Amino acid sequence: MGRILLIIAAVVAALVLLGPLVGFALTLLKWGLIIGGVALGVMFLAKWAKRA
């Protein structure tokens, strides 16, 4: 019985610790996509301005 409770406690602790890490990773991904989109837009505008 004690071993089962220990395993359940370890799973709960892992989920509690994993939540903020997943949130942080998704925040980094979001900002990476935003910065990449802006950089792509700037490159597109620079190429378009050269041709015009």
Protein Blocks (a to p, Z undefined) as FASTA:
>chain_A
ZZmmmmmmmmmmmmmmmmmmmmmmmmmmmmmmmmmmmmmmmmmmmmmmmmZZ
